[in-house]
Amino acid sequence: MNNITADTVRHIAKLARIKINDEEKLVPELSAILGFVGQLQELNTDDIPPMTTPAAGKTPLRPDTVAADASTQDILRNAPKQQDSLFVVPKIIGDNEPQ
Amino acid sequence: MTWHIKTEKNTWEVVIGLEVHAQILTKSKLFSSAPADFGADPNSQVNLLDAAMPGTLPVCNGEAVAQAVRTALALDAEVHRTSVFERKNYFYPDLPPGYQISQYQQPLATDGRLEVESDDGEKVIGIERLHMEQDAGKSLHDRGAVSFVDLNRAGVPLMEIVSRPDIRAPGEASSYLRRLRSLLRTIRTCDGNMNEGSLRCDINLSVRVAGSDVLGTRTETKNVNSVRFVVQAIELEARRQVDLLESGGEVLQETRLFDAAAGRARAMRSKEEAHDYRYFPDPDLLPLVLDSGWIEDLRTGLPELPRARARRFAEVLKLSETTAAILTEEPQNADYFEAVASGRDAVRVANWVVTNLFSALNDAGLGADRSPVSPGALGELLDMVDGGVISGLVAKEVFEEMWGGGGSAREIVSARGLEQISDQGQLEETVRGVLDANESQVGDYLSGRNEKVAGWFVGQVMKATGGKANPKVVNELVRKALESRRQS
């Protein structure tokens, strides 16, 4: 699984919305990290259910009651731009909205 | 008989699976206490968590879980005691945290089923899975050089219901959606309002030569928001794929966006550009662990489901399958019918409700729960027909007046003197008058040239009495009067 290429690095950077210029340098670094973590693959985990959290117990459930903790002004306060109580964002080009 | 596309070269069949996103009916959002209502002012129903403010933590809405479990049970699915919330990572301006909390590897429920109507009768469509997730906010792109974001919808609870690729015809897809909607509305876990977006449908579709058991490359058509559009989108996409394959091309695995106004769809993105969501368990949320006793309580609390109700209407109340299906499509229609039918002749009530009430409701764009004529008021009207007080013909007229707010059946009938005339003496006189005025037709009857003319006389007498005569009595009197002229 440890076959990181410059293309892999570019793909990961794109997914994370990070701008990089030195992907060639990052290839060995990422490979080293994956190699280290890869040692875990050597363990046989066939009959062990995946552990999704180290904390014990189950998620607490809350009653279905409404309680506002912020006003429209509060929510928009940090917006770089707003208009008619809406966030204004750069025009979204293309339809890369998943469901 | 499967739905086929026949061309000069081949006969093709379609393989369809539907993914439905249904808004779970709750007061508050899935992980925050902000209200989940539709149509509020922009950004007025957003809690700090929904805007992904640092330091906030999600707490799961117990009622949203209960609603999803009810739905899974109503779909005969297996509800898992343990399920896991995961993060689905992608960047989009209407998704403040940069991830959607969803369920992936361990969904709430799997292996359900829904019966649909097909050309070969009832058919079972498998449900692969049902899981819970948050909705995203709403982006508005159609206003100039920038886009706008409203976060009211962000965090609203959704159930994603994924069918198996068992659907083989546009009709089966529309039946699936209508039955699912009816089920959700009956158990009150989603209001099923497609034009407000509380029920949205994506279509996975591929084509293959009929009889083949190989699956073709499929496309996904997104956000088709009415039953009619689902049928249109399926026909369109199936035809596009067939044309493509027959002209030597190949179908690309891509996401397409249906444009109802233009009646076409276009490619949104291909698989190469598809997102890599990097799902992983949400560290802010422990696994969702359900008590089996609690699940059983929810099962016991389910109301009678639409299919069971339709079967009961057919078997116990002796309605036709078609009538039973029409009556049970909307729960409030079935409730209305049952309220009127209680203690009355169910078949007659059903026919009256379907023919007269539903067409009036349809014209007015109302559900039976908002009918201006209450079940009690309609029952009184039907009792007057049964009791021979008014004729069936007059009943329709009275109904129209009741609909317009003219009062109760009894009030309208007595105010307008619409009581049926069953008085023999009075009717005999009218019959005599009609016969006297039409001697040549009497002759036709007596000479045996045309005995059907008796029916015409009945019609004339009904007309003369303004539809108020008891048709059965008139029928007898006309025949008696005609025969008596034979002897004289």
Interface residues (C-beta under 8 A of the other chain):
Chain A: H11 L15 R17 P50 T52 T53 A55 G57 K58 T59 P60 L61 R62 P63 D64 T65 V66 A67 A68 D69 A70 T72 D74 I75 L76 K81 Q83 D84 S85 L86 F87 V88 V89 P90 K91 I92 G94 D95 N96 E97 P98 Q99
Chain B: E19 H21 T26 K27 S28 S33 A34 P35 D41 P42 N43 S44 Q45 V46 N47 L48 A51 V59 C60 N61 G62 E63 A64 V65 V84 F85 K88 N89 Y90 F91 Y92 P93 D94 Q105 A136 S139 L140 H141 A145 V146 S147 F148 V149 D150 L151 R200 D202 K222 N223 L257 M268 R269 E273 H275 D276 Y277 R278 P281 P283 L285 L286 P287 L288 V289
